[in-house]
Amino acid sequence: MGIAYKLEVFEGPLDLLLHLIEKNEIDIYNIPISEITDQYMQYLQTMQELELEVTSEFLVMAATLLSIKSRMLLPKPPVVDAEGFAEEEEADPRMELVQKLLEYRKYKDIAEHLREKEIDRSLIYMREADDLAEYAGKVLVNPLEGIHLSDLAMAFQRVLQRSARRHRVARIHRDTISVKERMVQLVDLLAENGGQMLFSRLVDDAADREMIIVTFLALLELVKMRRVTCYQYGLFDEIVIRMREEGPAVDDVVVETDY
């Protein structure tokens, strides 16, 4: 009748050593190196008898244990310096191995903790996320997207320069048309021209400075109401004014500033 062997599988030589220390309830800081080495070599011999492949790291650890064992067994004569004074004793040859075992046990405990967390998490099933797109608010389109304030200021300056070249003498008087009235005129003017015009075409050459300013303010109010939008086809091109369908009617809007 054959003998059945049950050989535990270890992840490496440190794992095997830690198992032997815990199995024999040995103080890790005071390892009986001779006993542990014999048990370690017995495990390697069992692996060879079962024709299991013994990796190089197990053999390296075996050589390390034998080296420590031999150093522990050799007598330690007192070390005397040249002046006849005794020097400090040689460090314990087991300490380097103890530090490796302590560090390995720390990472092993952390890995075991993470493995338990993984098992706990695998027992939780999450419901798939619902599509909440229909509850999202309407994304408002910026009517001045791509247009900077400097672009409008430059266009306004070009209109003023064109007006100044006429060498007209203006008289200071009360505006003959309000901003709100000019807003209505601009909406009608855009409607007559297919809903789109160049900014420079909003005023003719006969318009004075006051008319240009009122037109500019009316255009800004229409942009704010989202009745018109401004854009350019290219850098430094003419600003195009296009009428939009959304936004309140001009007659229903109260202009914030009375011009």
C-alpha positions, 0 to 999 in steps of 0.5 A: 500500500502506497503512502499518500503525501499532502504537501502544502504549496507556498508562494516562496521560501519566506512564506515557507519559513514563516509557516514553520515559525508559526507552526512551531510557535517560535519567537521570530526574534529568536529563531532556533536556526538549526531546527528551522534549517532541518525542517526547511531541508526536509521540506525540500527533500520531500519536494524532490521525492515527489518529483516536484520542481524546486525553484532556484529561490528555495535553493538560495534560501537553503544555502542562506540557512546553512550559512547562518547555521554554520556561523551560529555553530562556530565558536566565537573567540573574543575579538581583541584590538591592537591595544588589547581591548575587547571589541564589540561582538559580531552582529547576530547573523540571523537579524538580516533574515528576521528583518526580511521575515517581518517585512514579508509578514507585513505585506502578506497581512495586507494582501490578506486584508485586501483579499477579504475586501475583494470577497466582500465586494464581490457579494454586492451587486450594483444596479446599472445607472439610469439614463438621466438625460431627459432630466438635464437642463436645456443647454443655452447657446451663447449668442456671442460665441466666438465674438469677443467684446474687442471685436464689437468695439473695433467694429463700433470704432470703424463706424465712428471713424467712417462717420468722422471722415464726413467732417460733419458738425453735430449739435448736442440735443436730446435723442430723437429716437429711444433705444427701444424704438431703435430695437424695433427698427433693427428687428424690422430691418433684419426681417426685410433683409432675410434675417441677416445683415452686416453690422456695418450696414445697420447705419447709413452714411447719413447717420450722426454720432447719436444715431450710431450710439443708439444703434449699438446699444439697441444691438446689445439689448437684442443680443441680451434678449437672444433675439439676434446673434453675432458671428464672424466667418473669419478673423477680422471679417465683418460681424454678421448679425442674424435674427433668432426666433427665440426670445421675447418680443421687443414690445414686451421688454423693458429696457433697463436704462432709459436712454 
